[in-house]
Amino acid sequence: MRVKALPTIEAIQFTTIIVGVLVASALLFETSPASAAGCIVGAVLMVANLSALSWTVRTMFALAQKSGGVNAVGLMAAPLKMLLFAALVYLLIESGRVNLPGFIAGTLTQFVAIFIEVGRTSLGDKLFARHVE
């Protein structure tokens, strides 16, 4: 099966928020408010990470186009973004203010959202198309 369309960054972010709210609601009623809050923090971090990734890629391409090829600043943008987010996650977890299992559940919502959006874009036409003979 060939994928004809890819999900957009915005669609993945929106689905991440929806899945994050659903998981946080389940955690709120099944475990604790702290785990639900941790889930929301994790999902928001994933949405912010995807936005930062999009900006980083656009910046890398703009710098490469401006300089006529690859340059050092463009090559450093992605690792610096990852370092920034790794430091942010470390500080969040080390502070002890975020419920770790809830946070992990929140970060996993983006993977679920990606699977949902890829499935929706690749199977959408097949699921809702009318069979004409």
N, C-alpha and C positions, 0 to 999 in steps of 0.2 A: 504494500500500500504506500503510495506516495503522498506526502503532505503538500497540499497546494497553497496553504496559507499558514502563517505563523502567528501566534498570539502577540499582542502588543505589550509593551512594558506597562502601560496604563491598565490594561485588562488584568494582567497578573497582579498588579498592586491592588486593584479593586477586589479581586477574588481573595487575595491574601487578607485584606481587611475583613471581608465577610467571613472567611473561614476562621480568622482569629477571634472575631466576636462570638461565633458559634462555639468554638472550643472554650473560650473564656466563660461563656454562659454555663456550659456543662461543668467546668471546673468550679464555678461559683456555687452551684447547687450540690455538687458531689464531694468536693474537697474543702476549699477555703477561699475567702476573698483574696488572700495573699497570692495564692497560685493563679487565680483569675487575673489579678493585676500583673503578675509576672508574665503571663501569657500575652497580655496586651502590649507590654513593654517589648517582648520578643518580636511580636508581629510588626509593631511600629518600627523597630530597628531594621527588620528585613525590608520593609517598604522604603525606608531611608537609604538602605544599602543599595537597593536596586536603582533608586534615583541617582545616587552618587555614582554608581557604575555607568549609568547612561550619560551623565555629565562628563565623566572621565573619558569615556570613549569618544564623545563628540570633541572634547578638548584635544585628545591625542590626534584625531583626524585633522582638526583645524590647524594644529601646530605643524603637522607633517605637510599639509598642503601649503602652508605659508612658507615653510623653509625648503620646500621642494623635495622632501624625503623625511626619513626618520631623524629625530633629534633627541638629545639626552633628556630634556624636560618632558617630552612626550612619553619616553620610555619609563620615566620615574613616576608618572602620574598614577598608574594602576597599583604598583606596590605601596606607594604612599597612602592611597585610599585604604588599602587592606590593612596597613599598619595602624592607621587612624581608627578604623572600626574595631580592630583587635584590641587596641588600647581602651577604647570605649567599653567594650564588653568586659574586659578585665576589670576596669574600675567599677562597673555596675555589679559584677559578681563579688568582687573583693569588699565592696561597701557593706554587703550583707543585707541590703535593703530590698533586694529582689529575690523572690522565691525561685530557686534554681529549677525545680521540676516544671513549674509553670512557664518560666522563661524559655526552657528548652522546647516545651510544647509550642510556644509562640513562634520560635524560630523555625520550627518544622512546618508551620502553616504555609510558608512560601513554597516549599516543595509540593505540598498538596495542591496549592493554587496553580503551580506550573503544570502538574499532571491534568488538572481539571481543564485549564485553558488549552493545552495541546489537544486533549481529547475533544473539547468543544469545537475547536477550529478544524480539526481533521475529520471528525465524524458528524459535524453539524449538518452538512448538506445531505449526507446519507440517511441520517435519522429523520429529517423533516421533509425530504424530497418525495414528491408523489411518484408513484410507479405508473408510467404511461406505456401502454402497449400499442 
